[in-house]
Amino acid sequence: MSDQEDISFHVDGSVYYATGDFVNCTIAVCPVWASVYGYRPSLPFSSLLIALYALCMAAQVGMGVFYKTWSFMAAVLLGCIIEILGYAARIMMYINPWGPHGFIMQIVLITIGPIFFAAAVYVMIYRIVEQSVMYISPSSSRIPPLLFYWIFITCDIISLILQAVGGAMSSTSNGASHAGVGIALAGLAFQVATLASFCVLAIDYAWRSRRIWTATPLPRRLLIFVFFLSAAAIFILIRCCYRVYELSEGYSRHSDALRSQPPFIALEGVMIIAAAWCLVAAHPGPVFYSSDMGQDKRSLEEKLTPDDSKNKEEQTGVVVVA
Protein backbone atom coordinates (compact mmCIF):
# COMPACT_ATOMS: atom_id res chain seq x y z
CA MET A 1 0.00 0.00 0.00
CA SER A 2 1.51 3.28 -1.09
CA ASP A 3 2.30 6.36 0.99
CA GLN A 4 1.40 4.58 4.22
CA GLU A 5 3.41 3.98 7.37
CA ASP A 6 3.92 0.39 8.37
CA ILE A 7 1.17 -0.76 10.71
CA SER A 8 1.82 -3.51 13.21
CA PHE A 9 0.12 -4.97 16.25
CA HIS A 10 1.65 -6.63 19.29
CA VAL A 11 -0.45 -9.52 20.56
CA ASP A 12 0.68 -11.98 23.23
CA GLY A 13 4.31 -11.16 22.61
CA SER A 14 4.05 -11.58 18.84
CA VAL A 15 4.21 -8.86 16.20
CA TYR A 16 1.62 -8.87 13.42
CA TYR A 17 2.15 -6.67 10.37
CA ALA A 18 -0.79 -5.27 8.42
CA THR A 19 1.39 -3.62 5.75
CA GLY A 20 4.81 -3.97 4.21
CA ASP A 21 6.69 -7.01 2.98
CA PHE A 22 5.98 -9.18 6.01
CA VAL A 23 2.19 -9.03 6.27
CA ASN A 24 1.00 -11.74 8.64
CA CYS A 25 -2.17 -10.27 10.13
CA THR A 26 -5.29 -12.40 10.45
CA ILE A 27 -8.83 -11.46 11.38
CA ALA A 28 -8.33 -13.11 14.77
CA VAL A 29 -5.61 -10.71 15.91
CA CYS A 30 -5.80 -7.53 13.77
CA PRO A 31 -8.63 -5.00 13.35
CA VAL A 32 -10.22 -5.07 9.91
CA TRP A 33 -9.64 -1.34 9.40
CA ALA A 34 -5.95 -2.14 8.95
CA SER A 35 -6.62 -4.26 5.85
CA VAL A 36 -6.36 -3.05 2.26
CA TYR A 37 -10.07 -2.26 1.93
CA GLY A 38 -10.79 -1.53 5.59
CA TYR A 39 -13.72 -3.95 5.65
CA ARG A 40 -14.50 -7.64 5.25
CA PRO A 41 -16.11 -8.28 1.85
CA SER A 42 -19.75 -9.30 2.29
CA LEU A 43 -20.01 -13.09 2.36
CA PRO A 44 -23.76 -13.21 1.57
CA PHE A 45 -23.42 -10.80 -1.35
CA SER A 46 -20.41 -12.58 -2.86
CA SER A 47 -22.16 -15.93 -2.49
CA LEU A 48 -25.34 -14.57 -4.09
CA LEU A 49 -23.43 -13.20 -7.07
CA ILE A 50 -21.62 -16.51 -7.60
CA ALA A 51 -25.00 -18.28 -7.68
CA LEU A 52 -26.51 -15.72 -10.07
CA TYR A 53 -23.54 -15.89 -12.43
CA ALA A 54 -23.74 -19.69 -12.40
CA LEU A 55 -27.43 -19.51 -13.35
CA CYS A 56 -26.58 -16.97 -16.05
CA MET A 57 -23.97 -19.37 -17.44
CA ALA A 58 -26.50 -22.20 -17.51
CA ALA A 59 -28.99 -20.03 -19.40
CA GLN A 60 -26.34 -18.89 -21.89
CA VAL A 61 -25.10 -22.43 -22.51
CA GLY A 62 -28.63 -23.70 -23.07
CA MET A 63 -29.56 -20.96 -25.54
CA GLY A 64 -26.11 -20.79 -27.10
CA VAL A 65 -26.06 -24.49 -27.95
CA PHE A 66 -29.67 -24.47 -29.12
CA TYR A 67 -29.27 -21.43 -31.39
CA LYS A 68 -25.55 -21.98 -32.16
CA THR A 69 -24.58 -18.44 -31.14
CA TRP A 70 -21.00 -19.39 -30.36
CA SER A 71 -19.22 -16.03 -30.26
CA PHE A 72 -21.89 -14.36 -28.15
CA MET A 73 -22.03 -17.34 -25.79
CA ALA A 74 -18.24 -17.45 -25.46
CA ALA A 75 -17.98 -13.76 -24.54
CA VAL A 76 -20.69 -13.95 -21.88
CA LEU A 77 -19.41 -17.26 -20.47
CA LEU A 78 -15.89 -15.87 -20.11
CA GLY A 79 -17.28 -12.85 -18.30
CA CYS A 80 -19.34 -15.03 -15.94
CA ILE A 81 -16.45 -17.39 -15.18
CA ILE A 82 -14.12 -14.50 -14.42
CA GLU A 83 -16.70 -12.84 -12.18
CA ILE A 84 -17.33 -16.11 -10.30
CA LEU A 85 -13.61 -16.51 -9.65
CA GLY A 86 -13.36 -12.85 -8.66
CA TYR A 87 -16.11 -13.13 -6.07
CA ALA A 88 -14.70 -16.43 -4.83
CA ALA A 89 -11.57 -14.40 -4.16
CA ARG A 90 -13.71 -11.86 -2.27
CA ILE A 91 -14.85 -14.75 -0.07
CA MET A 92 -11.19 -15.59 0.51
CA MET A 93 -10.69 -11.99 1.62
CA TYR A 94 -13.68 -12.29 3.94
CA ILE A 95 -11.92 -15.20 5.61
CA ASN A 96 -8.60 -13.34 5.72
CA PRO A 97 -8.63 -9.68 4.59
CA TRP A 98 -4.81 -9.74 4.47
CA GLY A 99 -4.50 -12.88 2.36
CA PRO A 100 -2.37 -12.12 -0.72
CA HIS A 101 -3.96 -14.70 -3.01
CA GLY A 102 -7.51 -13.44 -2.55
CA PHE A 103 -6.37 -9.86 -3.08
CA ILE A 104 -4.43 -10.70 -6.23
CA MET A 105 -7.31 -12.71 -7.74
CA GLN A 106 -10.13 -10.30 -7.02
CA ILE A 107 -8.29 -7.14 -8.02
CA VAL A 108 -7.47 -8.57 -11.46
CA LEU A 109 -10.56 -10.65 -12.18
CA ILE A 110 -13.30 -8.29 -11.02
CA THR A 111 -11.54 -5.49 -12.90
CA ILE A 112 -11.42 -7.28 -16.26
CA GLY A 113 -14.60 -9.38 -16.12
CA PRO A 114 -17.01 -6.72 -17.46
CA ILE A 115 -14.83 -6.26 -20.55
CA PHE A 116 -16.17 -9.56 -21.88
CA PHE A 117 -19.77 -8.46 -21.36
CA ALA A 118 -18.98 -5.29 -23.30
CA ALA A 119 -17.47 -7.49 -26.02
CA ALA A 120 -20.74 -9.43 -26.19
CA VAL A 121 -22.53 -6.16 -26.94
CA TYR A 122 -20.03 -5.32 -29.68
CA VAL A 123 -20.14 -8.84 -31.14
CA MET A 124 -23.83 -8.30 -31.84
CA ILE A 125 -23.10 -5.48 -34.28
CA TYR A 126 -22.04 -7.74 -37.14
CA ARG A 127 -24.96 -10.11 -36.52
CA ILE A 128 -27.39 -7.21 -36.57
CA VAL A 129 -25.83 -5.93 -39.80
CA GLU A 130 -26.20 -9.32 -41.39
CA GLN A 131 -29.71 -10.16 -40.22
CA SER A 132 -31.62 -6.87 -39.95
CA VAL A 133 -31.12 -5.19 -43.30
CA MET A 134 -34.76 -4.21 -43.62
CA TYR A 135 -35.06 -2.10 -40.50
CA ILE A 136 -32.24 0.46 -40.49
CA SER A 137 -30.48 2.22 -43.35
CA PRO A 138 -26.69 1.83 -43.29
CA SER A 139 -26.31 4.98 -45.35
CA SER A 140 -27.34 6.93 -42.25
CA SER A 141 -24.27 5.81 -40.34
CA ARG A 142 -21.35 8.18 -40.03
CA ILE A 143 -19.03 5.16 -40.31
CA PRO A 144 -19.55 1.87 -42.21
CA PRO A 145 -21.68 -0.39 -39.97
CA LEU A 146 -19.26 -3.31 -40.12
CA LEU A 147 -16.55 -1.08 -38.69
CA PHE A 148 -18.57 -0.84 -35.47
CA TYR A 149 -17.50 -4.42 -34.77
CA TRP A 150 -13.82 -4.06 -35.57
CA ILE A 151 -13.33 -0.66 -33.97
CA PHE A 152 -15.01 -1.44 -30.67
CA ILE A 153 -13.70 -4.99 -30.31
CA THR A 154 -10.19 -3.63 -30.89
CA CYS A 155 -10.77 -0.95 -28.26
CA ASP A 156 -12.09 -3.62 -25.89
CA ILE A 157 -8.90 -5.66 -26.33
CA ILE A 158 -6.75 -2.59 -25.63
CA SER A 159 -8.79 -1.90 -22.50
CA LEU A 160 -8.44 -5.53 -21.41
CA ILE A 161 -4.65 -5.43 -21.78
CA LEU A 162 -4.31 -2.16 -19.85
CA GLN A 163 -6.58 -3.25 -17.02
CA ALA A 164 -5.02 -6.71 -16.76
CA VAL A 165 -1.47 -5.34 -16.68
CA GLY A 166 -2.36 -2.58 -14.23
CA GLY A 167 -4.30 -4.94 -12.00
CA ALA A 168 -1.48 -7.48 -12.00
CA MET A 169 1.11 -4.84 -11.11
CA SER A 170 -1.07 -3.49 -8.30
CA SER A 171 -1.93 -6.90 -6.89
CA THR A 172 1.62 -8.23 -6.79
CA SER A 173 2.72 -5.12 -4.90
CA ASN A 174 -0.26 -5.27 -2.51
CA GLY A 175 -1.50 -2.02 -4.03
CA ALA A 176 1.78 -0.15 -3.65
CA SER A 177 2.53 0.25 -7.36
CA HIS A 178 1.68 3.75 -8.56
CA ALA A 179 2.36 2.64 -12.13
CA GLY A 180 -0.01 -0.30 -11.77
CA VAL A 181 -2.83 1.90 -10.49
CA GLY A 182 -2.17 4.41 -13.27
CA ILE A 183 -2.26 1.76 -15.99
CA ALA A 184 -5.44 0.22 -14.60
CA LEU A 185 -7.03 3.68 -14.44
CA ALA A 186 -6.00 4.33 -18.04
CA GLY A 187 -7.65 1.07 -19.09
CA LEU A 188 -10.86 1.90 -17.22
CA ALA A 189 -10.93 5.45 -18.60
CA PHE A 190 -10.35 4.07 -22.10
CA GLN A 191 -13.26 1.67 -21.61
CA VAL A 192 -15.48 4.54 -20.47
CA ALA A 193 -14.53 6.53 -23.57
CA THR A 194 -15.14 3.50 -25.80
CA LEU A 195 -18.58 2.73 -24.36
CA ALA A 196 -19.60 6.39 -24.37
CA SER A 197 -18.52 6.76 -28.00
CA PHE A 198 -20.41 3.60 -28.92
CA CYS A 199 -23.59 4.89 -27.27
CA VAL A 200 -23.32 8.31 -28.92
CA LEU A 201 -22.72 6.82 -32.39
CA ALA A 202 -25.53 4.32 -31.92
CA ILE A 203 -28.05 6.94 -30.82
CA ASP A 204 -26.98 9.22 -33.67
CA TYR A 205 -27.32 6.33 -36.13
CA ALA A 206 -30.81 5.45 -34.92
CA TRP A 207 -31.92 9.09 -35.09
CA ARG A 208 -30.56 9.68 -38.60
CA SER A 209 -32.30 6.56 -39.93
CA ARG A 210 -35.57 7.09 -38.06
CA ARG A 211 -37.62 7.57 -41.26
CA ILE A 212 -37.08 3.94 -42.22
CA TRP A 213 -37.60 2.23 -38.86
CA THR A 214 -40.66 4.37 -38.12
CA ALA A 215 -42.33 3.32 -41.39
CA THR A 216 -43.92 0.39 -39.59
CA PRO A 217 -43.77 -1.02 -36.05
CA LEU A 218 -40.72 -3.18 -35.43
CA PRO A 219 -41.17 -6.76 -34.19
CA ARG A 220 -41.66 -6.89 -30.44
CA ARG A 221 -38.82 -9.39 -29.95
CA LEU A 222 -36.46 -7.01 -31.74
CA LEU A 223 -37.48 -4.10 -29.53
CA ILE A 224 -36.93 -6.24 -26.41
CA PHE A 225 -33.53 -7.28 -27.73
CA VAL A 226 -32.47 -3.67 -28.36
CA PHE A 227 -33.80 -2.51 -24.99
CA PHE A 228 -31.91 -5.08 -22.93
CA LEU A 229 -28.73 -4.84 -25.02
CA SER A 230 -28.82 -1.07 -24.51
CA ALA A 231 -29.42 -1.53 -20.78
CA ALA A 232 -26.41 -3.85 -20.55
CA ALA A 233 -24.19 -1.23 -22.19
CA ILE A 234 -25.46 1.47 -19.83
CA PHE A 235 -24.92 -0.68 -16.72
CA ILE A 236 -21.36 -1.45 -17.79
CA LEU A 237 -20.72 2.25 -18.46
CA ILE A 238 -21.99 3.22 -14.99
CA ARG A 239 -19.74 0.58 -13.42
CA CYS A 240 -16.66 1.77 -15.31
CA CYS A 241 -17.26 5.38 -14.25
CA TYR A 242 -17.48 4.20 -10.64
CA ARG A 243 -14.25 2.21 -10.89
CA VAL A 244 -12.40 5.25 -12.25
CA TYR A 245 -13.62 7.19 -9.22
CA GLU A 246 -12.81 4.31 -6.84
CA LEU A 247 -9.20 4.05 -7.99
CA SER A 248 -8.63 7.79 -8.38
CA GLU A 249 -6.70 7.91 -5.08
CA GLY A 250 -5.03 4.54 -5.53
CA TYR A 251 -4.94 1.92 -2.79
CA SER A 252 -4.76 4.44 0.02
CA ARG A 253 -6.17 4.25 3.53
CA HIS A 254 -7.27 7.84 2.96
CA SER A 255 -9.49 6.85 0.02
CA ASP A 256 -13.12 6.92 1.10
CA ALA A 257 -14.18 5.47 -2.25
CA LEU A 258 -11.92 2.44 -1.99
CA ARG A 259 -12.70 1.73 1.65
CA SER A 260 -16.50 1.88 1.44
CA GLN A 261 -18.29 -1.35 0.59
CA PRO A 262 -21.87 -0.15 -0.18
CA PRO A 263 -20.84 1.77 -3.33
CA PHE A 264 -18.88 -1.27 -4.50
CA ILE A 265 -21.92 -3.49 -4.00
CA ALA A 266 -24.28 -1.10 -5.78
CA LEU A 267 -22.10 0.23 -8.59
CA GLU A 268 -19.82 -2.75 -9.26
CA GLY A 269 -21.61 -5.89 -8.13
CA VAL A 270 -25.21 -4.99 -8.93
CA MET A 271 -24.42 -3.17 -12.18
CA ILE A 272 -22.47 -6.05 -13.69
CA ILE A 273 -24.78 -8.88 -12.63
CA ALA A 274 -27.65 -6.79 -14.03
CA ALA A 275 -25.70 -6.42 -17.30
CA ALA A 276 -25.08 -10.17 -17.41
CA TRP A 277 -28.77 -10.95 -17.04
CA CYS A 278 -29.69 -8.26 -19.58
CA LEU A 279 -27.53 -10.24 -22.01
CA VAL A 280 -29.69 -13.27 -21.25
CA ALA A 281 -32.83 -11.28 -22.07
CA ALA A 282 -31.04 -9.83 -25.12
CA HIS A 283 -29.89 -13.21 -26.43
CA PRO A 284 -29.70 -13.04 -30.24
CA GLY A 285 -31.13 -16.52 -30.77
CA PRO A 286 -34.86 -15.78 -30.42
CA VAL A 287 -34.42 -12.62 -32.51
CA PHE A 288 -32.24 -13.73 -35.40
CA TYR A 289 -32.53 -17.51 -35.42
CA SER A 290 -36.23 -18.03 -34.73
CA SER A 291 -38.53 -19.29 -37.48
CA ASP A 292 -40.97 -16.56 -36.49
CA MET A 293 -38.47 -13.92 -37.58
CA GLY A 294 -39.04 -14.83 -41.20
CA GLN A 295 -42.75 -14.21 -40.77
CA ASP A 296 -42.00 -10.84 -39.19
CA LYS A 297 -39.90 -9.89 -42.21
CA ARG A 298 -42.59 -10.98 -44.69
CA SER A 299 -45.21 -9.04 -42.74
CA LEU A 300 -43.04 -5.94 -42.79
CA GLU A 301 -42.41 -6.23 -46.52
CA GLU A 302 -46.16 -6.32 -47.15
CA LYS A 303 -46.62 -3.09 -45.18
CA LEU A 304 -43.80 -1.12 -46.79
CA THR A 305 -44.70 1.59 -49.28
CA PRO A 306 -42.98 1.60 -52.71
CA ASP A 307 -40.60 4.33 -51.49
CA ASP A 308 -39.83 2.34 -48.36
CA SER A 309 -39.24 -0.76 -50.46
CA LYS A 310 -36.80 1.15 -52.64
CA ASN A 311 -34.93 2.29 -49.53
CA LYS A 312 -34.93 -1.27 -48.24
CA GLU A 313 -33.29 -2.57 -51.41
CA GLU A 314 -30.43 -0.13 -50.84
CA GLN A 315 -29.81 -1.37 -47.29
CA THR A 316 -27.10 -3.58 -45.97
CA GLY A 317 -27.54 -2.08 -42.53
CA VAL A 318 -27.91 -2.46 -38.85
CA VAL A 319 -30.34 -2.19 -35.98
CA VAL A 320 -28.51 0.02 -33.55
CA VAL A 321 -28.25 -0.44 -29.80
CA ALA A 322 -27.37 2.48 -27.61
N, C-alpha and C positions, 0 to 999 in steps of 0.2 A: 504494500500500500504506500503510495507516494506521499511525500511531504508530511509524514507522521512520525512522532517519536515512538520508540519501541515501548510497547505496553506489556508488562509482566505482572504476574500475581504470585504471591508466596502463600502456599497452602501446605500445612503440616510439614514444614521444613523443605518442601520442594518448590522449585521455581517453574511457573508455567508461562510461556510466551504466547501472546496473542498476535504479534506481528514479527516481522524480521525473517531471518533464514532458519530459525529454530522453533517454528510454531509447534507447540504441543498442547495447546489448550483443548479441553473438552467441555461439553455442556455441564458436566458434573462439578467442575471446579472453577470455571470462568464465567463471568456474566456475559449474556448474549450481546450486550451493547458493544463489546470489544471485538466482535466478529466483523467480517468484511461488510456485510449488509446491515448489521446492527439489529437483526431480528432472526427468528427461526422461520424459514419458509413454511407456509401453511400446508400441513399434511393432508387435511381433507380436500383442499382446493387442488393440490397437485395430483392426488389420487383420482379426483373427479375428472380432471382433464385427461389423464391417462386413459380412463375408461371411455370418455367421449371420443378421443382420437382413435381408440381401438374400434369403436362402433363405426366411426367415419370410414376407417380403412375397410371394414367388412362391407359397407355399403358401396364404396368405390370399386372394390374387387368384384362384387356381384354384378354391378352395372357395367363395369369396364370389360369383363369377360363376355357378358351377354351381348353388348353392343360393339365390342372390339375397338374400344377407344383407348388404344395403348398409350399414346403419348400423354394424353390428359390424365389417365389413371396413374401412370408412372410419376408424373410431377406431384400429384396430390399425395400418393402413397409415400414418396420420399419425404415430403413435408410432414406427414403424420408420424412417420417413424422417427424422424429427427426430433419432433416435439415430444414424443413419448419418452425418448431417451433423455431429453433435456429436463423434463419434469421428474423423471426417475432420479436424475442428479439432484434436483431440488429436494427430493425426499432424503437423499444422502446428506444434504446440508441441514435438513431438519434434525437428523440423528446427530450430526457433528458439524456445526456451522464453521468449524475451522478445517474441515477435511479438504485436502488439496484436490483429490480426484473429483469430488462432487462439484467443487468450484470450477475446475477446468472444464468439465463436461457441460455444465449448464450455461456457462458464459459463452461458449462457442456454439452449442447446439441451439439454444433458444434464440440466439442472435441470428443465425442463418436459416432457421426453419421456414419462416414466412417467405423467404425468397422463392421457394419452390411453389408456394401457393400463388405468388405473383406470376411465376412462369406459367402456371396452369391457365391463368387469365390470358396471357399473351399467346399461348399455344392455340387458343380458340380463334385467334384472328384469321389464320389461314383457313381453318375449317369453315368459318363463317363466310369468307370470301368464296370458297369453293361451292358451298351449298345454298347460299341465300342471294343469288344474283338477281332475283326478281323484286327485292324489297328496297334496296338502297343503291343509289347511283354512285359508282366509283369515280366518275368524273367530278364529283363534288369534293373529293378529298384533296387536301393540299399536298399530300404525298401519295405515291402509288400504294394502294391498300396492302399489297403483299409485303411492302417494306415495313409495315407495322410489326409484323412477326420478327423479321430479322433485326430491326433496330432495337426493339424492346427486349428481345431475348438476349442480344449481345450486351445491352446495358445491365440486364439481370445477372449475367455471368460476371461482368466487371464488379458489380456490387457484391456478389457472392465471394469473389476472391478477396476484395478489400476487407469485408467483414470477417471472413474466416481467418485471414492473416492477422488482422488487428485483435480479434478475440483470442487467437492462440498466443500472441505475444503478451497480452494482458494476463491471461490465465496462468501461463508458466512463470510469470513474475509476481503472482498473487495480487495483480492489479497495480503493480508499481511502475509499469512501463508507460511513460508518457507517449512514446511513439506508437505503442499498441493501441492505446485509447484514441489517439489522433487518427490512426488508420481506420479503426472501427467506426469512428464518427464520420470520416469521409465516406465510407461505404454506405452508412445509413443515410447521410445527406444526399448521396448520389441516388439512392433508391427512392427517397422522397421526391427528388427532382424528376426522376424517371416516371414514377407513378403519376405525379401531378401533370407532367407533359402529356402522358397518355390520356388522362382524363380530359384535359383541355382539347386535345386534338380530336378525341372521340365525340365530345359534345359539339364541337365546331362542325365536325363531319355530319353528325345527325341533323344539325340545324340547317346546314347548306343543302342537304338532300331531302328536306322535309316534304317538298311537293310530291315526291314519288311515294314515300312511305305513308303519307296521309291520304293517298288516293283511295285507299280501302283499308278497313281494319286489319291489322296484322293478326296472325294466329295467336291464340291465347298462350299456347305453350312457348311460343317464341318470345312473347312479352315477359312471361315468367322467367325464362332463361336470361334475358337481358337484365331484368330487375335484380336477380340474385347475383349474376356475374358482376354487375355494377356495384352492388352492396359489398361483395367480397373485396373489390379493389379499394373501396372507400375505407373499409375496416383496416385493411393492411396499411393504407396511407396514414390513418390516425395513429396506428401502432408505431409506425416508423417515426412520425413526428415526436411521439412521446419518448422513444428511445434516444433520439437526438438530445432532447431535453434532459433525460435521465443521466446520460454520460457526459453532459456538458462540463461538469466539474470533475470528471474522472472518478476513480475509486477512492474518494476522500471521505473521511469521517465527518467532514463539514458539509457534505452534500445531502441536503434534505430530500432531493429527488431520489437518489440512490438508496437511501436508508429508510424509505417509507414503503411499506408493502401494499397498502390499499391501491395506490395508483398503478403499481405493477400488475395487480390482479385485474383491475378494471381495464387498463389501457394496453396491456400486453396479453395477459391470459385470456380475458373475455373476447377481446377484439379478434385474436387469431383463431380461437376455436369457433367463433361466429363465422369468420371467413371460410374456415374449412367446411362447415356445414352448409354455408351458402353455395359452395362448389359441389355439394351433393345435390342441392335443389337445382343448381344450374348445370347439371350433367348434360353433355351434348347429345347423349344417346337418344332420349325421347324426342328431342327436337329435330335432329338431322338424320337419324337412322330408323325412325318409326315409319311404318307403312302409311300411317295417317297423314304424314307430312306431304306425301304425293297428292293426296286428296285436297289438302289445304292449298297447294300450288295450283292445281287445276281449278279450284273454286276462285282463286284470286285472278287467274287468267281470264275467266269468264266475266269478271266484274270490271276489268280494266277497259278504259276507253281506248280508241285508236291511238290517240297521242301518247297515252300511258304505255300502250303496247310497243310503240316505236321506241320510247325511252327504255323500256325493258330490254329490247333487242340489243341496245347499245351497252348494256350493263355487263360487268364482270365482277360486281362489287361486293359489298360487305354490310352486314348489320353491325352497327357500332355499339359497343358497350362503354359506358363512361366509368 
